[in-house]
């Protein structure tokens, strides 16, 4: 049996451990499932994409809106929910 050593962010590890615990798996089992599927299918077994919400441009916009609200330059207002 092989051993893999890797570095990940502490928060990523904690969140992944909690998700595995919630599912009833160990982190090792979850990673083994991923690697087996990767090897069998020769592809990453889920969609990999960039969430535009977290783009630098959008995050800068959100920081500006928050600063405007906090400084009183902008005001949050309620609106009606629009249903499709």
C-alpha positions in Angstrom: 0.0 0.0 0.0 1.3 3.5 -0.9 1.3 6.6 1.2 0.7 10.1 -0.1 1.8 13.2 1.7 0.4 16.6 0.7 0.0 20.1 2.0 -3.4 21.8 2.3 -4.8 24.8 4.0 -5.9 24.1 7.6 -9.4 25.3 7.0 -9.8 23.2 3.9 -8.7 20.2 5.9 -11.1 20.9 8.8 -14.1 21.4 6.5 -13.3 18.3 4.5 -12.9 16.2 7.8 -16.2 17.5 9.0 -17.9 16.7 5.7 -16.4 13.2 5.7 -17.6 12.7 9.3 -21.1 13.9 8.4 -21.2 11.3 5.6 -19.7 8.6 7.8 -16.4 8.3 6.0 -12.8 8.8 7.0 -10.7 11.3 5.0 -8.6 8.4 3.7 -11.6 6.5 2.4 -13.0 9.6 0.7 -9.6 10.3 -1.0 -9.4 6.6 -2.1 -12.9 6.8 -3.6 -11.8 10.0 -5.5 -8.5 8.5 -6.7 -10.1 5.2 -7.8 -12.8 7.1 -9.8 -10.1 9.3 -11.3 -8.0 6.3 -12.4 -11.0 4.4 -13.8 -12.6 7.3 -15.7 -9.4 9.2 -16.6 -11.0 12.5 -15.7 -11.8 14.5 -12.6 -15.1 13.1 -11.5 -16.8 16.4 -11.0 -17.1 19.7 -12.8 -14.2 22.1 -12.2 -14.9 25.7 -12.8 -14.3 29.1 -11.5 -17.2 30.6 -9.5 -17.5 34.2 -10.9 -18.8 35.3 -7.5 -15.3 35.1 -6.1 -13.6 36.9 -9.0 -11.3 39.8 -8.0 -13.6 42.2 -9.8 -16.7 41.1 -7.9 -15.0 40.9 -4.6 -13.7 44.5 -5.0 -17.3 45.6 -6.0 -18.7 43.9 -2.9 -16.1 45.5 -0.6 -17.0 48.9 -2.0 -20.8 48.3 -1.5 -20.2 47.2 2.1 -18.0 50.3 2.7 -20.7 52.6 1.2 -23.3 51.0 3.4 -21.1 51.2 6.5 -20.2 54.9 5.9 -23.9 55.8 5.2 -23.3 56.6 1.5 -25.6 53.8 0.5 -28.7 52.4 2.2 -30.1 48.9 2.0 -33.8 48.7 1.2 -36.3 45.9 1.2 -37.9 44.8 -2.1 -40.6 42.5 -3.2 -39.6 38.9 -4.1 -40.1 38.3 -7.8 -41.3 34.8 -8.7 -40.7 33.2 -12.1 
